[in-house]
Amino acid sequence: MGGPNARVIKQEYEVVAIPRALLLGTSEELFDFIAQRLISFIKLEGPEFQRGHNWNGHQIRELGLTISFPICQTSHNTGILIKWTEGFKIADGVGKDVVAMLQSAMDRQKGFQIRVAVLINDTVGTMAGGHYWNDDVMVGVILGTNTNACYVECNLPEDIQTKSGKMVNIPFYTLPVIYMEWGRFWSSHLPRTYIDEQLDNESVNPGDRGFEKMTGAMYLGEIVRRVLARMAQEANLFGDSVPTKLKQPFILLTLEMSKMHADESPDLRIVDKVLKDVFDIKRTELSERRIVHSVCDTVTMRAARLAAAFIVGILKKIGRDGWDATGVSSRLMALPRDSEHRARLELKRTVVAMDGILYEHYHRFRIYMQAAVYELLSEAAARKLVIELSKDGSGTGASILAACHSEFAPSYS
C-alpha cells in the first residue's frame, strides 16, 4: 500500500483505487477498506486455491504486507508508523503498529482467517522478488507515485571477529539490506527552482521529501502545471488571461503529462487535446504547444537524471560502479585500460530491480534514466549492469517472504 492505489496479489493482481476521502479520514476507515477489498479478492479464488492450513476447522491464509510509509520496524511482522506520506493526511495512526491495525481490520471481517506473516517496505519487496529469480539483483528501486530504494550492503569485510575472538566468514545470505528512504533526501546541490520551493511550501508536508517532490509521479504533472501557469501569467502563453483551470493544483496528472510528452505528431494534436480536456483551453497555436511539449521534456529529463545519479551513488557505495577514487583530492577517475588494478578488479554482474509506474509506463523517462546511468558509470561497469523491470515485484517479494515466515513452514532442523 502506498500512493493512491493498493494492490492485493495472487498469480495476478488487482489495482484498487483508494477513495480520496480515505486519504484524509481515519486509520480504521482506511484499513477496513483494505481488508474488505482483500476479502473480495479472496472470494474470486478458484478451487486450486482452496487448499490451505486449517485451525479449528477454518482455513488460514497468510499474507505479506508491503508499505511505503516510513516505519520503525522492530521485527519481521511489527512496524510502528512514523509518518503518513504519499498524499495521506490521516488524523491518527502515527505511533501505532501498522500490522496490528490491518490485522484488527481483517479480524472484523467475518468468515475468513488471515494472518499478516511479514511486513516489508515496497523497495525491499521489489528486491526480494527480483532476487528470488536472479541472484545478481543487488538493488531495488521504486519509481512511481513515490520513490525509494534499498540495496544489499556487500561492501563489508569478508570475515568478522566474534566475541570469543574467533574469525568467521560472513555468508552472503546474512548481509544486511539497507532501506534508504531516499525520497526524504535533501541537499543544497539539488537543482531546486522557485517552482519546487512553491510546491513544497503549499504541500501537506512542507520541508519533507524534497527529492521525491522532484522525481515522483505524484508531482511531475503538478510541476509542469506550475511552470505553464507562471508562463501564462508573465508571458501570456495562452492569451491575455490565465485559464481558470490552469490555476487548479494537481489537475494535471503525470499520466496526461506523459501523453503530451509522447506526442510526435507534426501538429502536436495530443498536446492540443490534453490542454482542452484538462485545462479547458479551447484553442492554441502550434508554437504554444511546442513550448508545452518542451516543458514536459525538461521536467522529465531532470527527474530521470536525478534518479540515475542516485542509482549510481548506490552502485558506488557497494563497489559496483567501476571507478576508482585516487589522488589527494579523492576525485573520481576512470581506471586506465592498462592499469594493473583494472586487471585485479573483477566487476560482478549487477542487476537493479525496478518497479513503479514511471519506469514501467513512462517511456521517455525510462530512456533518459537509463542513458544517464550508463553515462555516469565506467565502461566496464556499464557492461556488467542490467536494469530490469520487476513488475509488481514488491507484491511478489512480499508473498515469498510471507512463505518464508509462515507458521506452517516445514522445519528442516
Secondary structure per residue as TSV (DSSP state, phi and psi in degrees):
chain	resnum	aa	ss	phi	psi
A	1	M	-	360.0	132.1
A	2	G	B	174.3	140.2
A	3	G	T	74.2	-165.6
A	4	P	T	-81.0	1.1
A	5	N	E	-126.2	153.8
A	6	A	E	-126.7	159.0
A	7	R	E	-133.0	145.5
A	8	V	E	-123.1	142.4
A	9	I	E	-120.6	138.3
A	10	K	S	-132.0	-128.8
A	11	Q	S	-73.0	-21.9
A	12	E	S	-123.3	168.2
A	13	Y	E	-125.7	158.7
A	14	E	E	-123.8	126.4
A	15	V	E	-83.0	127.4
A	16	V	E	-117.2	116.2
A	17	A	E	-76.8	125.0
A	18	I	-	-83.8	122.2
A	19	P	-	-54.8	139.4
A	20	R	H	-58.1	-32.7
A	21	A	H	-60.5	-31.6
A	22	L	H	-73.5	-20.9
A	23	L	H	-68.3	-18.9
A	24	L	T	-119.1	9.3
A	25	G	S	-91.8	-134.9
A	26	T	-	-113.5	161.1
A	27	S	H	-65.0	-35.9
A	28	E	H	-63.8	-42.3
A	29	E	H	-63.0	-41.8
A	30	L	H	-64.2	-50.6
A	31	F	H	-72.4	-29.0
A	32	D	H	-62.8	-41.2
A	33	F	H	-61.9	-47.1
A	34	I	H	-60.6	-44.7
A	35	A	H	-62.8	-42.6
A	36	Q	H	-62.8	-43.2
A	37	R	H	-69.4	-32.5
A	38	L	H	-64.7	-43.4
A	39	I	H	-62.8	-42.3
A	40	S	H	-60.2	-37.6
A	41	F	H	-67.7	-43.0
A	42	I	H	-62.2	-34.5
A	43	K	T	-65.3	-16.8
A	44	L	T	-85.5	-3.5
A	45	E	-	-61.3	141.5
A	46	G	-	-81.1	174.8
A	47	P	G	-61.8	-24.1
A	48	E	G	-69.1	-14.3
A	49	F	G	-100.9	0.1
A	50	Q	-	-81.2	-11.6
A	51	R	-	-74.8	147.4
A	52	G	-	177.2	-178.8
A	53	H	E	-81.0	144.7
A	54	N	E	-120.1	146.4
A	55	W	E	-140.0	116.8
A	56	N	T	54.1	39.8
A	57	G	T	83.0	1.2
A	58	H	E	-111.8	140.2
A	59	Q	E	-74.9	132.9
A	60	I	E	-108.0	127.5
A	61	R	E	-109.6	147.6
A	62	E	E	-121.3	143.1
A	63	L	E	-135.1	160.0
A	64	G	E	-107.3	133.3
A	65	L	E	-107.4	120.5
A	66	T	E	-101.9	142.1
A	67	I	E	-145.9	142.6
A	68	S	-	-109.1	6.6
A	69	F	S	-82.1	149.4
A	70	P	-	-62.9	128.9
A	71	I	E	-135.7	157.6
A	72	C	E	-103.0	103.7
A	73	Q	E	-91.5	121.8
A	74	T	E	-105.0	-12.6
A	75	S	E	-159.5	-179.4
A	76	H	T	-68.9	-15.8
A	77	N	T	-136.4	33.9
A	78	T	E	-140.8	130.0
A	79	G	E	-154.3	125.0
A	80	I	E	-90.6	124.6
A	81	L	E	-68.0	126.0
A	82	I	-	-90.2	-41.0
A	83	K	-	-163.1	142.6
A	84	W	-	-79.5	135.7
A	85	T	-	-135.4	-164.0
A	86	E	T	58.0	31.8
A	87	G	T	89.9	-5.7
A	88	F	-	-78.3	135.1
A	89	K	-	-138.0	65.7
A	90	I	-	-87.1	140.7
A	91	A	S	-67.7	-30.0
A	92	D	S	-130.4	-175.3
A	93	G	-	106.0	-31.5
A	94	V	T	-63.4	132.8
A	95	G	T	89.2	-0.2
A	96	K	S	-108.8	160.4
A	97	D	B	-79.5	118.2
A	98	V	H	-66.5	-32.0
A	99	V	H	-65.8	-44.3
A	100	A	H	-63.2	-37.9
A	101	M	H	-65.9	-42.7
A	102	L	H	-70.1	-39.5
A	103	Q	H	-61.6	-41.6
A	104	S	H	-63.0	-40.7
A	105	A	H	-64.1	-39.5
A	106	M	H	-71.7	-34.5
A	107	D	H	-65.0	-25.4
A	108	R	T	-76.3	-13.2
A	109	Q	S	-88.6	112.3
A	110	K	T	-77.9	147.2
A	111	G	T	97.5	-8.4
A	112	F	-	-134.4	141.2
A	113	Q	E	-115.2	115.8
A	114	I	E	-130.4	132.4
A	115	R	E	-118.2	131.9
A	116	V	E	-77.5	109.6
A	117	A	E	-86.1	-29.4
A	118	V	E	-153.6	145.8
A	119	L	E	-119.5	127.5
A	120	I	E	-141.0	158.2
A	121	N	E	-75.0	153.1
A	122	D	H	-63.9	-30.8
A	123	T	H	-69.3	-39.9
A	124	V	H	-64.1	-39.0
A	125	G	H	-62.8	-41.5
A	126	T	H	-61.8	-44.5
A	127	M	H	-68.4	-40.4
A	128	A	H	-64.8	-42.3
A	129	G	H	-63.4	-40.6
A	130	G	H	-69.7	-39.5
A	131	H	H	-68.8	-25.1
A	132	Y	H	-60.2	-37.1
A	133	W	H	-95.0	-22.1
A	134	N	-	-143.3	112.9
A	135	D	T	-65.4	-15.5
A	136	D	T	-84.5	-3.5
A	137	V	E	-70.5	118.2
A	138	M	E	-120.4	-12.3
A	139	V	E	-137.0	138.4
A	140	G	E	-119.7	132.7
A	141	V	E	-133.6	135.2
A	142	I	E	-108.2	122.1
A	143	L	E	-126.1	87.3
A	144	G	S	-144.7	-137.1
A	145	T	S	-53.5	-44.6
A	146	N	S	-113.3	178.0
A	147	T	E	-141.8	141.9
A	148	N	E	-164.1	172.7
A	149	A	E	-157.6	160.2
A	150	C	E	-148.0	165.1
A	151	Y	E	-155.2	159.8
A	152	V	E	-84.9	121.1
A	153	E	-	-79.8	91.5
A	154	C	-	-101.2	-2.2
A	155	N	-	-86.8	62.4
A	156	L	S	-125.6	162.1
A	157	P	-	-60.0	148.9
A	158	E	S	-69.4	-27.0
A	159	D	E	-129.1	149.1
A	160	I	E	-125.8	157.4
A	161	Q	E	-98.7	126.5
A	162	T	-	-78.6	173.6
A	163	K	T	-61.1	-28.1
A	164	S	T	-80.6	-4.8
A	165	G	S	94.2	-2.3
A	166	K	-	-81.5	137.9
A	167	M	E	-88.6	125.8
A	168	V	E	-126.5	150.0
A	169	N	E	-77.0	143.7
A	170	I	-	-92.5	109.8
A	171	P	-	-66.5	149.9
A	172	F	G	-58.9	-39.2
A	173	Y	G	-69.7	-6.8
A	174	T	G	-101.1	0.4
A	175	L	S	-65.2	141.2
A	176	P	-	-74.7	149.6
A	177	V	E	-100.5	124.7
A	178	I	E	-98.5	117.0
A	179	Y	E	-96.4	120.8
A	180	M	-	-92.7	-31.5
A	181	E	-	52.4	47.3
A	182	W	G	-71.4	-13.8
A	183	G	G	-60.5	-23.8
A	184	R	G	-88.3	-1.2
A	185	F	-	-64.8	141.2
A	186	W	-	-145.1	139.2
A	187	S	-	-151.7	149.0
A	188	S	T	-66.8	-14.0
A	189	H	T	-82.9	-12.4
A	190	L	S	-68.1	141.1
A	191	P	-	-76.3	67.4
A	192	R	-	-82.8	138.9
A	193	T	-	-116.0	176.6
A	194	Y	H	-62.0	-28.6
A	195	I	H	-65.1	-43.8
A	196	D	H	-63.4	-42.0
A	197	E	H	-65.3	-40.9
A	198	Q	H	-64.2	-46.1
A	199	L	H	-61.6	-44.2
A	200	D	H	-62.8	-45.0
A	201	N	H	-63.5	-30.2
A	202	E	T	-97.5	4.0
A	203	S	S	-81.6	172.3
A	204	V	S	-76.0	-11.5
A	205	N	S	-137.1	67.2
A	206	P	T	-57.5	139.9
A	207	G	T	79.1	3.1
A	208	D	S	-124.3	150.8
A	209	R	-	57.9	48.5
A	210	G	T	-61.6	-45.2
A	211	F	T	-65.6	-40.4
A	212	E	H	-63.3	-34.5
A	213	K	H	-72.7	-8.7
A	214	M	H	-103.8	-11.2
A	215	T	H	-132.8	-18.4
A	216	G	-	-78.7	149.1
A	217	A	H	-64.0	-22.2
A	218	M	H	-63.4	-26.0
A	219	Y	H	-114.4	-19.2
A	220	L	H	-62.5	-43.8
A	221	G	H	-62.3	-37.7
A	222	E	H	-68.2	-36.3
A	223	I	H	-61.7	-45.0
A	224	V	H	-60.7	-45.2
A	225	R	H	-58.9	-43.8
A	226	R	H	-66.8	-37.6
A	227	V	H	-64.1	-46.2
A	228	L	H	-63.8	-39.2
A	229	A	H	-63.9	-39.7
A	230	R	H	-65.7	-40.9
A	231	M	H	-68.4	-36.4
A	232	A	H	-66.8	-34.9
A	233	Q	H	-75.7	-42.1
A	234	E	H	-96.8	-22.1
A	235	A	H	-127.8	12.6
A	236	N	-	51.9	46.1
A	237	L	T	-57.5	-40.7
A	238	F	T	-114.2	30.8
A	239	G	S	113.4	-166.9
A	240	D	S	-73.8	-20.9
A	241	S	S	-126.8	156.5
A	242	V	-	-82.3	123.5
A	243	P	-	-53.4	137.3
A	244	T	G	-57.7	-46.5
A	245	K	G	-70.1	-19.9
A	246	L	G	-68.0	-17.5
A	247	K	G	-87.6	-5.1
A	248	Q	S	-87.5	117.3
A	249	P	T	-60.5	140.4
A	250	F	T	60.4	23.0
A	251	I	-	-76.1	-27.1
A	252	L	S	-94.8	108.0
A	253	L	-	-76.2	152.4
A	254	T	H	-61.6	-29.1
A	255	L	H	-60.0	-45.7
A	256	E	H	-69.1	-36.5
A	257	M	H	-60.1	-42.8
A	258	S	H	-65.8	-32.4
A	259	K	H	-63.9	-43.4
A	260	M	H	-64.2	-40.8
A	261	H	H	-65.2	-32.6
A	262	A	T	-83.2	-3.6
A	263	D	-	-69.1	116.9
A	264	E	-	-115.1	11.6
A	265	S	S	-70.6	147.8
A	266	P	T	-57.5	-35.3
A	267	D	T	-101.7	8.8
A	268	L	-	49.7	52.3
A	269	R	H	-69.6	-28.0
A	270	I	H	-69.9	-39.3
A	271	V	H	-58.7	-44.5
A	272	D	H	-59.5	-43.1
A	273	K	H	-66.1	-43.5
A	274	V	H	-65.2	-40.5
A	275	L	H	-61.8	-36.9
A	276	K	H	-70.9	-47.8
A	277	D	H	-69.2	-40.5
A	278	V	H	-88.7	-47.1
A	279	F	H	-105.0	-2.7
A	280	D	-	60.6	34.4
A	281	I	-	-90.9	105.1
A	282	K	-	-70.4	-37.1
A	283	R	-	-139.7	132.3
A	284	T	-	-136.2	151.2
A	285	E	-	-83.3	156.5
A	286	L	H	-59.3	-38.3
A	287	S	H	-61.6	-36.6
A	288	E	H	-69.5	-40.1
A	289	R	H	-66.1	-34.2
A	290	R	H	-65.8	-37.4
A	291	I	H	-63.9	-44.1
A	292	V	H	-60.0	-44.9
A	293	H	H	-61.1	-41.0
A	294	S	H	-66.7	-37.9
A	295	V	H	-63.2	-44.5
A	296	C	H	-57.8	-42.2
A	297	D	H	-65.0	-43.6
A	298	T	H	-65.8	-45.1
A	299	V	H	-63.6	-41.9
A	300	T	H	-67.3	-44.0
A	301	M	H	-62.7	-41.9
A	302	R	H	-60.6	-47.4
A	303	A	H	-61.9	-43.5
A	304	A	H	-65.5	-42.0
A	305	R	H	-71.6	-33.4
A	306	L	H	-64.1	-44.7
A	307	A	H	-61.0	-40.7
A	308	A	H	-62.2	-42.9
A	309	A	H	-61.8	-38.5
A	310	F	H	-68.3	-39.0
A	311	I	H	-63.3	-44.3
A	312	V	H	-64.9	-33.3
A	313	G	H	-60.3	-39.7
A	314	I	H	-64.2	-45.6
A	315	L	H	-61.2	-37.1
A	316	K	H	-65.1	-42.0
A	317	K	H	-60.7	-37.9
A	318	I	T	-97.3	11.1
A	319	G	T	74.0	30.4
A	320	R	-	-117.2	18.5
A	321	D	S	-95.7	-12.4
A	322	G	-	76.8	14.4
A	323	W	E	-113.8	156.9
A	324	D	E	-122.6	124.1
A	325	A	E	-79.8	113.1
A	326	T	-	-134.4	167.0
A	327	G	S	85.4	161.6
A	328	V	T	-65.3	-27.4
A	329	S	T	-85.9	-4.7
A	330	S	-	57.6	30.1
A	331	R	-	-76.7	152.0
A	332	L	E	-77.0	131.0
A	333	M	E	-131.2	142.2
A	334	A	E	-70.9	138.8
A	335	L	-	-71.6	131.5
A	336	P	-	-59.0	149.2
A	337	R	T	-62.6	-30.6
A	338	D	T	-96.5	13.3
A	339	S	-	-66.9	134.5
A	340	E	H	-63.5	-34.5
A	341	H	H	-64.5	-35.9
A	342	R	H	-61.1	-37.9
A	343	A	H	-65.2	-34.3
A	344	R	H	-79.1	-24.9
A	345	L	-	-78.4	111.3
A	346	E	-	-106.8	91.8
A	347	L	-	-68.4	131.5
A	348	K	-	-90.7	155.9
A	349	R	-	-66.5	132.9
A	350	T	E	-125.8	130.5
A	351	V	E	-114.5	130.4
A	352	V	E	-103.4	117.1
A	353	A	E	-87.3	122.1
A	354	M	E	-112.8	143.1
A	355	D	E	-144.3	161.3
A	356	G	S	120.7	151.6
A	357	I	H	-67.5	-30.0
A	358	L	H	-63.5	-49.4
A	359	Y	H	-70.8	-38.1
A	360	E	H	-75.6	-41.6
A	361	H	H	-111.3	-18.3
A	362	Y	-	-96.9	94.2
A	363	H	H	-58.9	-47.9
A	364	R	H	-69.6	-34.2
A	365	F	H	-58.8	-46.7
A	366	R	H	-61.5	-43.8
A	367	I	H	-64.4	-45.9
A	368	Y	H	-62.5	-41.2
A	369	M	H	-66.9	-46.6
A	370	Q	H	-61.7	-42.6
A	371	A	H	-61.8	-41.3
A	372	A	H	-68.8	-37.7
A	373	V	H	-59.6	-49.4
A	374	Y	H	-70.0	-27.0
A	375	E	H	-66.5	-36.5
A	376	L	H	-84.6	-19.8
A	377	L	S	-86.1	160.5
A	378	S	-	-70.7	162.8
A	379	E	H	-60.0	-40.6
A	380	A	H	-65.5	-43.6
A	381	A	H	-68.6	-36.9
A	382	A	H	-60.6	-35.9
A	383	R	H	-70.5	-24.1
A	384	K	H	-97.2	-2.4
A	385	L	E	-99.7	136.5
A	386	V	E	-127.1	127.1
A	387	I	E	-109.7	117.5
A	388	E	E	-132.6	147.8
A	389	L	E	-74.3	128.2
A	390	S	-	-110.9	80.6
A	391	K	T	-59.5	121.9
A	392	D	T	48.2	39.7
A	393	G	H	-62.2	-29.8
A	394	S	H	-65.1	-39.9
A	395	G	H	-68.2	-40.3
A	396	T	H	-63.2	-45.4
A	397	G	H	-62.7	-38.6
A	398	A	H	-63.6	-39.8
A	399	S	H	-63.9	-43.0
A	400	I	H	-64.0	-45.5
A	401	L	H	-70.6	-30.1
A	402	A	H	-64.0	-40.4
A	403	A	H	-63.3	-38.1
A	404	C	H	-64.6	-31.9
A	405	H	T	-104.0	17.3
A	406	S	-	-65.2	140.9
A	407	E	T	-66.8	-18.0
A	408	F	T	-105.4	7.9
A	409	A	-	-63.5	138.2
A	410	P	-	-66.3	145.3
A	411	S	-	-94.6	133.1
A	412	Y	-	-109.6	12.4
A	413	S	-	-74.8	360.0
